Amino acid sequence: MRVLVTGASGHIGWAVVPELVKAGHEVVGLARSEASAAAVKALGAEVRRGDLTDLDGLREAATETDAVVHLAFDHESMRAGDFAGAADRDLAVVQAFGDALAGTGKAFIGIGMGLTGAENPSLAAANPRFAVGRAVGELTDRGIRSIRIAIPQVVHSTRDRSGFVPTLIGIARRTGVSGYLGDGTNRWPAVHTKDLARLYRLALEKAKAGAQLHATTDEGVPVREIAETIGRHLGVQAKSIPSEKAADHFGYFAPFMTIDNAMSSAETRELLGWEQVHPGLLADLDNGHYFTGE
């Protein structure tokens, strides 16, 4: 298949693009800069210059391919505090791709998770990306083979430079404490980037329209264990941070420290024959690559 990949030079795209190329797919990577274009080309993909603000360009690119893998997201705005705005812009991108692919039966793979049971307005309001995930799911009603992949909070590898783990490491280095909240038993699900890339390929090749896939190899790692592993590697104390001091200690990241989300991938494994090959989160931390830079 000829596959358009947005975010092709990013952390996940770095693994997805060569996984698809190796399997014989023809990949077109969207690149917004010369540096991104060079990175995409080095991964073995054809380069298409453009960005997520050019909706007409995205529609045109989608009509020229057999499938779209949408990985890009405005993380810079999210980290700056405009999560809702970033999600709104992502929703516009999904809708643009939907317009281009409607009635074709082509595949669209997006990041998202549907709400279980009745719609929960408070939950949707708390996470603006739920609206995006819902929109991806609704593409099946427009004659598109839409597939949602629920990405866990932690996607780890040697290329993880700005995710949950490097953020915690940076805070521990800055404060001299590897912190967690409460008793630290809240859990973050995780997956190695290369295992996730293989899931994307299997989804493209095998998953049916409307599929909801859970991309976890660690269903839920206690945050305290993550903090203790980080503390051991940095030579700093791991300890609980009082809730009233969370904002001071963790900064913008404080709300993420409260997440408790175990996510099972049992159905995904059975559906696609997907299995873990690369190290789990704690083993990957012990490999040491997260701690070699400052």
VOPA-922861 format. One line per 3 residues: number of its first residue (from 0); their letters; for each residue x, z, y of C-alpha. Coordinates in steps of 0.25 Angstrom, whole numbers, plus 5000, padded with zeros to 4 digits. Layout:
# VOPA-922861
NUM = A = X:Z:Y  ... .
This chain:
# VOPA-922861
0 = MRV = 5000:5000:5000  5004:4998:5014  5003:5012:5021 .
3 = LVT = 5003:5016:5035  5009:5030:5037  5008:5038:5050 .
6 = GAS = 5018:5049:5052  5027:5041:5043  5040:5047:5049 .
9 = GHI = 5035:5061:5049  5037:5073:5039  5026:5068:5029 .
12 = GWA = 5028:5053:5032  5043:5054:5029  5039:5057:5014 .
15 = VVP = 5026:5049:5013  5032:5036:5018  5043:5035:5007 .
18 = ELV = 5034:5040:4997  5024:5028:4999  5036:5018:5001 .
21 = KAG = 5042:5022:4988  5028:5020:4981  5028:5006:4986 .
24 = HEV = 5019:5007:4998  5022:5000:5011  5022:5010:5022 .
27 = VGL = 5020:5008:5037  5024:5020:5045  5019:5023:5059 .
30 = ARS = 5030:5027:5068  5029:5031:5083  5043:5030:5087 .
33 = EAS = 5056:5023:5083  5061:5035:5076  5049:5036:5068 .
36 = AAA = 5049:5021:5065  5064:5023:5060  5060:5034:5051 .
39 = VKA = 5048:5027:5045  5056:5015:5042  5067:5023:5035 .
42 = LGA = 5056:5029:5026  5053:5014:5021  5041:5011:5029 .
45 = EVR = 5037:5001:5039  5035:5006:5053  5023:5004:5062 .
48 = RGD = 5025:5009:5076  5014:5017:5082  5008:5031:5083 .
51 = LTD = 4995:5039:5081  4990:5036:5095  4989:5021:5093 .
54 = LDG = 4976:5021:5085  4975:5006:5086  4989:5005:5080 .
57 = LRE = 4985:5014:5069  4973:5006:5066  4981:4993:5065 .
60 = AAT = 4991:5000:5056  4981:5005:5047  4974:4991:5045 .
63 = ETD = 4988:4985:5041  4990:4995:5029  4983:5000:5016 .
66 = AVV = 4984:5015:5019  4987:5025:5030  4994:5038:5028 .
69 = HLA = 4992:5046:5040  5002:5057:5042  5005:5057:5057 .
72 = FDH = 5000:5069:5066  5003:5073:5080  5010:5086:5076 .
75 = ESM = 5017:5087:5090  5003:5089:5096  4999:5099:5086 .
78 = RAG = 5012:5107:5088  5009:5107:5103  4996:5113:5100 .
81 = DFA = 4987:5101:5101  4983:5101:5086  4969:5096:5089 .
84 = GAA = 4973:5085:5098  4983:5080:5087  4972:5081:5077 .
87 = DRD = 4962:5073:5086  4973:5062:5087  4975:5062:5072 .
90 = LAV = 4960:5060:5070  4960:5048:5079  4971:5042:5070 .
93 = VQA = 4963:5045:5058  4951:5038:5064  4959:5026:5068 .
96 = FGD = 4965:5024:5054  4950:5026:5049  4946:5015:5058 .
99 = ALA = 4956:5005:5053  4955:5008:5038  4939:5010:5038 .
102 = GTG = 4933:5002:5026  4947:4997:5020  4948:5007:5009 .
105 = KAF = 4963:5010:5014  4969:5023:5012  4971:5033:5023 .
108 = IGI = 4978:5046:5020  4977:5057:5031  4981:5072:5032 .
111 = GMG = 4969:5081:5031  4960:5090:5023  4945:5090:5022 .
114 = LTG = 4937:5103:5024  4931:5108:5011  4916:5111:5011 .
117 = AEN = 4908:5111:5024  4915:5107:5036  4921:5119:5043 .
120 = PSL = 4921:5117:5058  4930:5129:5061  4941:5124:5051 .
123 = AAA = 4940:5110:5056  4942:5116:5071  4954:5124:5067 .
126 = NPR = 4961:5112:5061  4959:5099:5069  4965:5091:5058 .
129 = FAV = 4953:5094:5049  4946:5083:5058  4957:5073:5054 .
132 = GRA = 4956:5076:5039  4941:5075:5040  4942:5061:5047 .
135 = VGE = 4952:5057:5036  4942:5061:5025  4931:5053:5032 .
138 = LTD = 4939:5040:5031  4934:5038:5017  4920:5036:5023 .
141 = RGI = 4926:5024:5030  4931:5017:5018  4946:5022:5019 .
144 = RSI = 4953:5029:5007  4956:5042:5015  4964:5053:5009 .
147 = RIA = 4967:5066:5015  4979:5074:5012  4979:5089:5016 .
150 = IPQ = 4994:5092:5020  4998:5106:5018  5003:5115:5030 .
153 = VVH = 5018:5113:5025  5024:5100:5021  5038:5103:5018 .
156 = STR = 5051:5095:5016  5065:5092:5023  5057:5084:5033 .
159 = DRS = 5048:5095:5037  5052:5098:5052  5040:5103:5059 .
162 = GFV = 5030:5108:5049  5026:5123:5045  5039:5126:5038 .
165 = PTL = 5049:5122:5049  5040:5128:5060  5041:5141:5052 .
168 = IGI = 5056:5140:5051  5057:5137:5066  5049:5149:5069 .
171 = ARR = 5057:5158:5060  5070:5153:5066  5065:5155:5080 .
174 = TGV = 5059:5169:5078  5069:5174:5067  5057:5178:5058 .
177 = SGY = 5050:5169:5047  5036:5173:5050  5022:5173:5043 .
180 = LGD = 5009:5179:5047  5002:5191:5040  5006:5192:5025 .
183 = GTN = 5010:5177:5025  5001:5174:5013  4994:5162:5020 .
186 = RWP = 4998:5149:5013  5003:5136:5018  5002:5124:5008 .
189 = AVH = 5014:5115:5007  5019:5102:5001  5033:5095:5001 .
192 = TKD = 5033:5082:5010  5037:5073:4998  5026:5079:4989 .
195 = LAR = 5016:5076:5000  5021:5062:5002  5019:5059:4987 .
198 = LYR = 5005:5064:4989  5002:5054:5000  5007:5043:4991 .
201 = LAL = 4998:5047:4980  4986:5049:4989  4988:5035:4994 .
204 = EKA = 4989:5029:4980  4979:5037:4973  4969:5046:4981 .
207 = KAG = 4955:5041:4983  4948:5040:4996  4944:5054:5002 .
210 = AQL = 4954:5062:4994  4959:5075:4999  4973:5078:4995 .
213 = HAT = 4980:5092:4996  4995:5090:4998  5001:5103:4993 .
216 = TDE = 5011:5107:4983  5012:5122:4988  4997:5126:4989 .
219 = GVP = 5000:5137:4999  5013:5144:5002  5012:5158:5008 .
222 = VRE = 5018:5158:5022  5025:5171:5020  5033:5164:5009 .
225 = IAE = 5036:5152:5018  5041:5162:5029  5049:5170:5019 .
228 = TIG = 5056:5158:5014  5059:5153:5028  5064:5167:5032 .
231 = RHL = 5074:5167:5020  5080:5154:5023  5081:5158:5038 .
234 = GVQ = 5086:5172:5036  5075:5178:5044  5064:5188:5041 .
237 = AKS = 5050:5183:5036  5039:5192:5041  5025:5192:5045 .
240 = IPS = 5022:5189:5060  5010:5198:5066  4998:5189:5069 .
243 = EKA = 4999:5193:5084  5013:5188:5085  5011:5175:5077 .
246 = ADH = 5010:5166:5089  5022:5172:5095  5030:5170:5082 .
249 = FGY = 5025:5157:5077  5020:5150:5090  5011:5138:5088 .
252 = FAP = 5013:5139:5073  5006:5153:5072  4992:5147:5068 .
255 = FMT = 4998:5140:5057  5004:5152:5051  4990:5157:5048 .
258 = IDN = 4987:5145:5039  4983:5149:5024  4980:5136:5017 .
261 = AMS = 4982:5135:5002  4980:5120:4998  4979:5116:4983 .
264 = SAE = 4983:5102:4979  4978:5103:4965  4968:5092:4967 .
267 = TRE = 4978:5083:4974  4988:5084:4963  4977:5081:4952 .
270 = LLG = 4972:5069:4960  4985:5062:4963  4995:5068:4953 .
273 = WEQ = 5003:5074:4964  5013:5084:4961  5024:5092:4968 .
276 = VHP = 5038:5087:4967  5045:5093:4979  5048:5108:4982 .
279 = GLL = 5037:5117:4987  5038:5123:5001  5046:5136:4998 .
282 = ADL = 5055:5128:4989  5057:5118:5000  5060:5129:5010 .
285 = DNG = 5070:5135:5000  5077:5121:5000  5082:5125:5014 .
288 = HYF = 5080:5112:5021  5070:5118:5031  5081:5128:5036 .
291 = TGE = 5093:5118:5038  5090:5115:5052  5087:5123:5065 .
